Amino acid sequence: MEYKKLQKSLERDQARRKKADQERSTLMQAARILGVLGFLFVLPVVGGAYLGHWLDSLSSGYSVRWTVGFILLGIVVGGVNAYLALRE
């Protein structure tokens, strides 16, 4: 009698461990995908901001035309990058 209870308990614990391992790998995969998407979206925006700021610093006077333009372009490029990465 005790042997059967112990066996059932061990089988239940083993099933719980397998389920936890499967859920953990899914969580890690989701975190990896979100991290990659973050880089794919953020890097063009930040790169556009730096490039635009550099071009604005070359002109005389105060101007943010290039900075705003390249930030908007970075948002578009980052969005396309993220879309293409999710489509795969």
C-alpha positions, 0 to 999 in steps of 0.5 A: 500500500505504501509502495503504491502511494510513493510511486504515485507521488513520484510520478506526479512530481516527475510530471510536474517537473516536466511541465515546469521545464516545458514552460520555462523554455517557452518563457526563455524563448519569449524573452529572447524574441522580445530582446531581439525585437527590442534591438531591431527596433531601438538601434535604428531609432538611436542611430538616426538620432545620433546621425541627425544630431551630427548633421544638425551640428554641422549647420550654423544656428539651432536646428533639429530638422535632421534629428527629427527626420532621422528619428522618424526614419529610424522608427519606420526602419525599426518597425519594418525590421520588427515586422520582418523578424516576426513574420519569420 
